[in-house]
Amino acid sequence: MDNHQLLALALRTGASLAGIANADILRLSPSYRDASRQTLPKATRSVLVLALHHPKKLPELDYWGGKGSTRGNLSLIRMAKDIARQAKSDLDICAKPLEYQPTNKGTFLKDAAVLAGMGVIGKNNLLITPEYGPRVRLKALALEIELPPTERRADFDPCSSCAMPCRKICPQAAFASDRYDRPKCAIQMQIDESAPLKSADANEYSVSYCRRCELACPVGQTETAGTKRSTGRH
C-alpha cells in the first residue's frame, strides 16, 4: 500500500501539513540516542505526523481551557482520533494517536517531522516548514504498517544565508553561545506563566508564551491561514 490515501485523509481531517516517517529510522535519530529509554510502542512501523498552522493572528490556539490543554492541541487530538477511526474503517490501517510526552510512549515530534519530509530543524531549534516557517503545532500517530516515508524538498535550506533574526530577538539571549540554551528559554517561560491573561471565555486563560523566534522567522511569512495544505514530497 502507498501512503497517498492516508496523507489525503489527514489533510481532509484538518491537518495543515502531513507526512510519514519510518519508525526504525526515527529510533536512530539524535533525540532517541540521547533519551534514557525508547519511547515508541514496539509494534510501530511508521509514524504519521500532523502539523497545524499557528499564525500570529490566532493567539487563541494557545488558550488553555478546563480540559488541561490548549485549543490548538485539543484540535490536534480530535484530528488524530478522527484519522485513527477512519484509517481503520476505510483503509484497514491500525493508527494510534501518540502522547505528547516522549517518555509516555510518545515520540520526539520535531525529529519525526523532519524524517517525514515536512521541514528542517532551524537555527532557532524549531522545525521550519517551507509553507509556514516554524509557526506550526505537531501531533503524531503510530502506524502498525510500514509505509513509504515522505521526502523533504532537496533545495530547502532556509537558514544557510539567513541573518538569524530569530536569535537576535530572543529576550533571554538563549543562543548567545551559538547553541540553544534550554534553561535560558525556560526562564522566559516562567516569566510568561507568572502573568496569565483571561480570554473572552471565562473557562479559559491565556499564557502569552514568548513566540519571538517563531514570529521573527521570515520563512512562510506570505502564508494565508487555512488555505495552503500539503504533504511531504513522495
BATORLO-260424 format. One record per residue (C-alpha): residue in three letters; x, z, y. Coordinates in steps of 0.001 Angstrom, whole numbers, plus 500000, padded with zeros to 6 digits. Example, Ala and Ser with C-alpha at 12.3 -4.5 7.8 and 13.67 -1.06 7.14 Angstrom:
<recs>
+------+--------+--------+--------+
: resn :   east :     up :  north :
+------+--------+--------+--------+
:  Ala : 512300 : 507800 : 495500 :
:  Ser : 513670 : 507140 : 498940 :
+------+--------+--------+--------+
</recs>
This chain:
<recs>
+------+--------+--------+--------+
: resn :   east :     up :  north :
+------+--------+--------+--------+
:  Met : 500000 : 500000 : 500000 :
:  Asp : 501276 : 499236 : 503525 :
:  Asn : 500862 : 501581 : 506466 :
:  His : 498725 : 499416 : 508759 :
:  Gln : 495364 : 500814 : 507730 :
:  Leu : 496406 : 504419 : 508161 :
:  Leu : 498002 : 503768 : 511545 :
:  Ala : 494899 : 501913 : 512707 :
:  Leu : 492776 : 504862 : 511580 :
:  Ala : 494961 : 507240 : 513609 :
:  Leu : 494518 : 505178 : 516761 :
:  Arg : 490770 : 504822 : 516244 :
:  Thr : 490506 : 508576 : 515877 :
:  Gly : 492041 : 509107 : 519303 :
:  Ala : 495820 : 509161 : 518993 :
:  Ser : 497680 : 507526 : 521876 :
:  Leu : 500563 : 506662 : 519520 :
:  Ala : 501118 : 506949 : 515779 :
:  Gly : 503980 : 506411 : 513370 :
:  Ile : 505111 : 507194 : 509840 :
:  Ala : 508362 : 508881 : 508801 :
:  Asn : 509918 : 509105 : 505353 :
:  Ala : 509829 : 512751 : 504252 :
:  Asp : 513116 : 512673 : 502325 :
:  Ile : 514985 : 511312 : 505345 :
:  Leu : 513231 : 513839 : 507586 :
:  Arg : 514507 : 516639 : 505364 :
:  Leu : 518046 : 515412 : 506143 :
:  Ser : 517535 : 515448 : 509926 :
:  Pro : 519601 : 517778 : 512181 :
:  Ser : 516832 : 520328 : 512679 :
:  Tyr : 516320 : 520715 : 508927 :
:  Arg : 520031 : 521073 : 508309 :
:  Asp : 520118 : 523907 : 510852 :
:  Ala : 516960 : 525594 : 509552 :
:  Ser : 517202 : 528677 : 507380 :
:  Arg : 514762 : 527203 : 504867 :
:  Gln : 512991 : 523967 : 504039 :
:  Thr : 509546 : 523727 : 505558 :
:  Leu : 507680 : 520599 : 504458 :
:  Pro : 505466 : 521022 : 501380 :
:  Lys : 507342 : 519765 : 498313 :
:  Ala : 504716 : 517136 : 497486 :
:  Thr : 505155 : 515436 : 500869 :
:  Arg : 506475 : 511878 : 500580 :
:  Ser : 505699 : 510618 : 504092 :
:  Val : 504669 : 512158 : 507410 :
:  Leu : 502104 : 510670 : 509773 :
:  Val : 502969 : 511617 : 513364 :
:  Leu : 500365 : 511554 : 516144 :
:  Ala : 501035 : 511623 : 519878 :
:  Leu : 498509 : 512464 : 522566 :
:  His : 499318 : 511279 : 526065 :
:  His : 499532 : 514138 : 528579 :
:  Pro : 499685 : 512654 : 532088 :
:  Lys : 500227 : 514714 : 535230 :
:  Lys : 496625 : 514187 : 536303 :
:  Leu : 495282 : 516010 : 533223 :
:  Pro : 496710 : 519537 : 533614 :
:  Glu : 493687 : 520876 : 531749 :
:  Leu : 495289 : 519786 : 528476 :
:  Asp : 497431 : 522907 : 528902 :
:  Tyr : 494460 : 525232 : 529480 :
:  Trp : 494112 : 527970 : 526893 :
:  Gly : 490732 : 528988 : 525517 :
:  Gly : 489157 : 531532 : 523210 :
:  Lys : 490414 : 529695 : 520104 :
:  Gly : 494013 : 530628 : 520787 :
:  Ser : 495376 : 527199 : 521642 :
:  Thr : 495459 : 524646 : 524429 :
:  Arg : 492878 : 521916 : 524903 :
:  Gly : 495473 : 519307 : 524071 :
:  Asn : 496487 : 520973 : 520829 :
:  Leu : 492866 : 521574 : 519851 :
:  Ser : 492212 : 517850 : 520367 :
:  Leu : 495139 : 517026 : 518100 :
:  Ile : 493929 : 519500 : 515463 :
:  Arg : 490459 : 517928 : 515448 :
:  Met : 492017 : 514485 : 515309 :
:  Ala : 494208 : 515412 : 512341 :
:  Lys : 491242 : 516844 : 510440 :
:  Asp : 489221 : 513668 : 511045 :
:  Ile : 492106 : 511494 : 509900 :
:  Ala : 492607 : 513583 : 506749 :
:  Arg : 488937 : 513300 : 505852 :
:  Gln : 488723 : 509557 : 506455 :
:  Ala : 492076 : 508820 : 504825 :
:  Lys : 490783 : 510415 : 501622 :
:  Ser : 487323 : 508823 : 501653 :
:  Asp : 488288 : 505344 : 502893 :
:  Leu : 491902 : 504850 : 501768 :
:  Asp : 492264 : 507316 : 498874 :
:  Ile : 495258 : 508903 : 500642 :
:  Cys : 495786 : 512658 : 500496 :
:  Ala : 496732 : 513677 : 504035 :
:  Lys : 497068 : 517328 : 505033 :
:  Pro : 497467 : 518449 : 508669 :
:  Leu : 500705 : 520351 : 509118 :
:  Glu : 501036 : 523604 : 511021 :
:  Tyr : 502727 : 523598 : 514405 :
:  Gln : 505413 : 526076 : 513363 :
:  Pro : 508014 : 524523 : 511017 :
:  Thr : 508556 : 527865 : 509290 :
:  Asn : 504882 : 527916 : 508285 :
:  Lys : 505088 : 524766 : 506148 :
:  Gly : 505083 : 522569 : 509235 :
:  Thr : 507659 : 520090 : 510437 :
:  Phe : 510065 : 519501 : 513287 :
:  Leu : 507851 : 517227 : 515345 :
:  Lys : 510462 : 515598 : 517584 :
:  Asp : 512654 : 514667 : 514606 :
:  Ala : 509630 : 513334 : 512754 :
:  Ala : 508522 : 511265 : 515759 :
:  Val : 511982 : 509698 : 516134 :
:  Leu : 512083 : 508794 : 512442 :
:  Ala : 508562 : 507391 : 512806 :
:  Gly : 509804 : 504903 : 515406 :
:  Met : 507938 : 506473 : 518309 :
:  Gly : 510913 : 507049 : 520599 :
:  Val : 514268 : 508758 : 521012 :
:  Ile : 515478 : 512216 : 521994 :
:  Gly : 516395 : 512013 : 525673 :
:  Lys : 518928 : 513866 : 527786 :
:  Asn : 516147 : 516322 : 528655 :
:  Asn : 515961 : 517284 : 524939 :
:  Leu : 512464 : 515815 : 524731 :
:  Leu : 511001 : 512913 : 522802 :
:  Ile : 510999 : 509870 : 525105 :
:  Thr : 508458 : 507194 : 524184 :
:  Pro : 508509 : 503685 : 525686 :
:  Glu : 504843 : 503937 : 526618 :
:  Tyr : 504588 : 507414 : 528159 :
:  Gly : 508112 : 508773 : 528510 :
:  Pro : 508163 : 512451 : 527452 :
:  Arg : 504569 : 513115 : 528537 :
:  Val : 503083 : 513436 : 525054 :
:  Arg : 501984 : 516221 : 522716 :
:  Leu : 502587 : 515887 : 518976 :
:  Lys : 500872 : 516675 : 515665 :
:  Ala : 501693 : 515635 : 512101 :
:  Leu : 500087 : 515225 : 508691 :
:  Ala : 501791 : 515417 : 505306 :
:  Leu : 501108 : 512457 : 503006 :
:  Glu : 501431 : 512672 : 499249 :
:  Ile : 502240 : 508980 : 499122 :
:  Glu : 505352 : 507075 : 500130 :
:  Leu : 504555 : 504545 : 502852 :
:  Pro : 506930 : 502234 : 504746 :
:  Pro : 508236 : 504067 : 507814 :
:  Thr : 507620 : 502562 : 511221 :
:  Glu : 510699 : 501477 : 513167 :
:  Arg : 511582 : 502019 : 516798 :
:  Arg : 512432 : 499279 : 519253 :
:  Ala : 516110 : 498484 : 518813 :
:  Asp : 516534 : 497847 : 522544 :
:  Phe : 515036 : 501164 : 523672 :
:  Asp : 517843 : 503287 : 525150 :
:  Pro : 516295 : 504792 : 528294 :
:  Cys : 518927 : 507410 : 529111 :
:  Ser : 522045 : 505251 : 528931 :
:  Ser : 522065 : 504248 : 532608 :
:  Cys : 519674 : 506868 : 533995 :
:  Ala : 520604 : 509126 : 536926 :
:  Met : 519056 : 512008 : 534957 :
:  Pro : 516524 : 513351 : 537478 :
:  Cys : 515205 : 515495 : 534616 :
:  Arg : 518406 : 517557 : 534572 :
:  Lys : 518765 : 517784 : 538330 :
:  Ile : 515246 : 519127 : 538871 :
:  Cys : 515428 : 521973 : 536336 :
:  Pro : 514805 : 525260 : 538224 :
:  Gln : 516936 : 527247 : 535761 :
:  Ala : 519822 : 524743 : 535502 :
:  Ala : 519239 : 524591 : 531764 :
:  Phe : 521510 : 521535 : 531496 :
:  Ala : 524428 : 522859 : 533548 :
:  Ser : 526741 : 522805 : 530524 :
:  Asp : 525669 : 519229 : 529687 :
:  Arg : 523684 : 520608 : 526764 :
:  Tyr : 520169 : 522017 : 526662 :
:  Asp : 520236 : 525797 : 527115 :
:  Arg : 517083 : 527135 : 525431 :
:  Pro : 517420 : 530740 : 526703 :
:  Lys : 517511 : 529485 : 530314 :
:  Cys : 514409 : 527392 : 529683 :
:  Ala : 512734 : 530466 : 528186 :
:  Ile : 513372 : 532372 : 531410 :
:  Gln : 511253 : 529847 : 533285 :
:  Met : 508512 : 530065 : 530654 :
:  Gln : 508403 : 533846 : 531110 :
:  Ile : 508099 : 533373 : 534863 :
:  Asp : 505258 : 530893 : 534334 :
:  Glu : 503425 : 533233 : 531953 :
:  Ser : 503560 : 536053 : 534471 :
:  Ala : 501133 : 534224 : 536767 :
:  Pro : 498304 : 532661 : 534709 :
:  Leu : 495668 : 530743 : 536636 :
:  Lys : 491932 : 530822 : 535983 :
:  Ser : 490387 : 527489 : 535112 :
:  Ala : 486897 : 526358 : 536057 :
:  Asp : 485688 : 527657 : 532677 :
:  Ala : 485610 : 531463 : 532649 :
:  Asn : 486644 : 531432 : 528973 :
:  Glu : 489871 : 529590 : 529708 :
:  Tyr : 493005 : 530251 : 531674 :
:  Ser : 495910 : 528032 : 532605 :
:  Val : 499557 : 528933 : 532353 :
:  Ser : 501183 : 526427 : 534647 :
:  Tyr : 504218 : 525877 : 532464 :
:  Cys : 507134 : 524076 : 534037 :
:  Arg : 506997 : 520353 : 533285 :
:  Arg : 509525 : 519267 : 535888 :
:  Cys : 511818 : 517487 : 533436 :
:  Glu : 508825 : 515704 : 531876 :
:  Leu : 507313 : 514580 : 535143 :
:  Ala : 510641 : 513534 : 536687 :
:  Cys : 511417 : 511121 : 533848 :
:  Pro : 510960 : 507540 : 535114 :
:  Val : 510127 : 506116 : 531673 :
:  Gly : 506465 : 505201 : 531264 :
:  Gln : 505555 : 506028 : 534860 :
:  Thr : 503416 : 502856 : 535098 :
:  Glu : 501210 : 504249 : 532312 :
:  Thr : 497412 : 504268 : 532515 :
:  Ala : 495955 : 507263 : 530725 :
:  Gly : 493835 : 506441 : 527708 :
:  Thr : 494282 : 502674 : 527835 :
:  Lys : 497583 : 501973 : 526121 :
:  Arg : 497823 : 502804 : 522442 :
:  Ser : 500281 : 501594 : 519866 :
:  Thr : 502168 : 502339 : 516686 :
:  Gly : 505848 : 502049 : 515933 :
:  Arg : 507258 : 498680 : 515007 :
:  His : 506992 : 497561 : 511379 :
+------+--------+--------+--------+
</recs>
